[in-house]
Amino acid sequence: MNKITDKPEVNGFRRFKAEHPDLTEFILFNLLSNVATITNFIMLWLGTGWLFKSLSDIPFSWFIFHYAPENGGLGGFFSFLFAYILAQIVNFFCAT
C-alpha cells in the first residue's frame, strides 16, 4: 500500500489520484482541453457576432490569412485571434 492512501483523512479524489496517477493525468488533460475548446468556441461566437461585428466588412489579407467580407473580414480575424489567445490563457492557468 501507498503511505498516502493509508491515512484516514485522505479520501475521494486524492485517494484515487494517489492510486492511479496516470489515469488522473489523462482525465484532467481531457477535461481541461475541453474547457479550452469551449472557451475558444464561445469567444469566437461572441467575437464575430458582437465584439468585432463592425469590422466584418473590411477585407483582410496577411500571410496565410485571407478573410473576405463574406467570411468575416477583419472582424473574423480579430475574433479568431482573441478566441485563440483566451483559450491558451485558460490552458495555461488550468494546467498549473
N, C-alpha and C positions, 0 to 999 in steps of 0.2 A: 504494500500500500504506500501511497504517497503521503508524506508528512503533512502536507497541506490539507488533504481530504480527511485526515483523522481528527481534525479539530471540529468540535460541535458547532462553533459559530460560523463556519464556512459551509454554506448550503446553496442550493439553487444553481444559478448561473456560474458562480465562482467554482463550485464543485465540478460542474460539467466542464468548465474551461480548464481546470486542473487535470481532469481525467482525459480530455480529448482536445488538446491544444490545436492540432492540425485542422480538425473539423470546425472548431470555433473560428479559426482564421478564415476558413473557406466561407462559412456562413456570414461572418461580419463583412468580408470583402464583397460578397454578393449584395448584401443589404445596402452597404454604403455606395456601391456602384449604382444601384437602382435609385437611391436618393439623389445622386448627382445627375442621373439621366432625367429624372422627373423635374429637377431644378432646371436643367437645360431646356426641356420642352416647354415648361411653364413660362420661363423668361423669354424664350423665342416667340411664343404665342403673344405674350404681353408686349414685347418689343415691336413686333410687326403690326399689331392691332391697335396699339395705344401710344407707346413711348416715342417711336420714330415714324409714325404714320405720315407726318408732314414731309418727310424726306423720301417717301416712296416713289415720287415722280421724277427724281433726279437719277439719271443713269450713272452707274459706277463700274469702272473697269480698271483693275490694277493687278498685275502679275497673273495669277491663275484665277482670280476672282472677277467674274463678269456678271453683273446684276443689271439686267434691263428693267425699265419701269414696270413691265408686266410681271417681273419676277421679284419685285420688292425694291429695286433700285438701291440707293444709298441707305435708305432705312432698313432694307433687308440685310445689308452687310453689317450695319451697326447692331442690329438685333442679333445676328449670328455671333458677332464679336462679344457683345455684352453677355449673352447666354453662355458662351464658352468660358469666359472669364469667371462668371459666377459658379458654374459647375466645377471648375478647377479649385476655386476657393472652398467650396463645400467638400470636395475630395480631400483637400489638404487638412482642413480643420476637423473633419470627421475621422481621418486616419490617425491623428495624433492623440 
